Amino acid sequence: MNRQRFLQDLTILLLSLAAAGLLVIMGAIELGGSDRLGQLGQFLSGDQLLPARTGDLTERDTPLNLVLTSSRGRRGELLTSTLSDTALQCASLIREAAGSSTAGEIVPARSLRQALGQQGVFIDFLHPLPAQAAAGCFGAELTDSQPIRCLLLSAGAGDTCSLLLWDGGSQVRRWSTAVPVSALLDLLVGQEPNGATFAFEAGEDYAGLYPYTLLPAQRVSAQVLAASTPAEATSDGRLLGALGFNTHTNYRYPEIDGTQVIVESPRTLRIRPDGVVLYTSDEDTAGPLMTIPLGKDETPTAVQAALLSLQLAETLLPPSLSGDSRFFLSGVEGTAEGWRISLGVHVNGLPIYYADGTSAMEITFTGAAVTAFSLRCRRYALTADSFTLLPLAQAAAVASGPEGAMLTTGYVDRGGDTASPEWLLQ
């Protein structure tokens, strides 16, 4: 009798669990059709790629040039990053300066060069970025709407520091801050000068360069990279699962150049033989990974678009596949429909450039949704070999490029299995 009761209870339990599972499946179908059902299957099978945490820009390893000028001389850190020890020491002063900035004014572009004669902290972000994004790299907040290429916290002549922001063009904006000059000097006293200079103060040999080109006193060397296109990175099953496609779709075909095309209208995914992934869709079919979460009547900001772009890149090409390289924000452009975001990749602060001039990832937003992107799936690993570049004077002598270009270093990926550091004009 007890055995019969036990079997009845077990049967009821199993039927209840089956009914609950059916409700989950039906809910998925009603809310998102076959896409949601496909995602549920991926989740139950353990194949679903979970989105990377969004975080904020302070968690991102963003390359920059950093110069600290004290009464003893200059210390320049060529292509360091926002997560370097020196940059982190500067972050609290930058946050305080941004938070206390008052009495802003537009001053001539030459004011930045003049202020560099004072003690201070200078940062070149390498590319103009929206003020909120540039400040956000240090956890600071700025209400200014103009882009920032360079930032200078200067001791000046008074008791408090001035904050100067340059957009990379003809305009410098200067604010008073509540940062005591003494706090800035306390930071600078612990920084050992290393003989770095700017191009504008280095004589005729460098007169044609971008004036704030950082010229190191020492020879530049860096490790050689091993480069590859991992098969797993361009696996259609992995990419389809991450992007919310039905992984079992049969609507696919090859193009004449070997590109694999997968269509789930209105979305299309193209996987090229060279490792470039292309996606197009509309704003109504974007899943959570591809949509900026907004409140009612909100419009996406540049920082929100940048963060979602970085999250998408790191989900599609996580560190296990990208190796020693990391994504960073390299460009932001507002459009009539939304935003166009460019991401680069770097290894230990040195950006990686491509022979065709494209970015590592380019993302198009329509409203709050990603409606197109291109992603270059490449893996970079540091090798034991190092490469020492030409002496700076020789590099400047042979450099040929547009007037005002910045002489810098970086890797160039030409599609081979290695990439070495080079002098470049940007």
Sequence and secondary structure as in RCSB ss.txt:
>XXXX:A:sequence
MNRQRFLQDLTILLLSLAAAGLLVIMGAIELGGSDRLGQLGQFLSGDQLLPARTGDLTERDTPLNLVLTSSRGRR
GELLTSTLSDTALQCASLIREAAGSSTAGEIVPARSLRQALGQQGVFIDFLHPLPAQAAAGCFGAELTDSQPIRC
LLLSAGAGDTCSLLLWDGGSQVRRWSTAVPVSALLDLLVGQEPNGATFAFEAGEDYAGLYPYTLLPAQRVSAQVL
AASTPAEATSDGRLLGALGFNTHTNYRYPEIDGTQVIVESPRTLRIRPDGVVLYTSDEDTAGPLMTIPLGKDETP
TAVQAALLSLQLAETLLPPSLSGDSRFFLSGVEGTAEGWRISLGVHVNGLPIYYADGTSAMEITFTGAAVTAFSL
RCRRYALTADSFTLLPLAQAAAVASGPEGAMLTTGYVDRGGDTASPEWLLQ
>XXXX:A:secstr
 HHHHHHHHHHHHHHHHHHHHHHHHHHHHHHHHHHHHHHHHHHHHT          GGGS  EEEEEEEETTEEE
EEEEEETTSHHHHHHHHHHHHHHHH EEEEEEETHHHHHHTTSSEEEEEEEEEEEHHHHHHTTT      SEEEE
EEEE  SSSEEEEEEE SSSEEEEEEEEEEHHHHHHHHHT      EEGGGS GGGTTS TT EE SS  EEEEE
EEE  TGGG HHHHHHHHT  TT   EEE TTS EEEEETTEEEEE TTSEEEEE  TTS  GGGB    TT   
 HHHHHHHHHHHHHHHS HHHHBT EEEEEEEEE SSEEEEEEEEEETTEEEEETT   SEEEEEETTEEEEEEE
E  EEEEEEEEEE   HHHHHHH    TT  EEEEEEE SSSEE EEEEE 
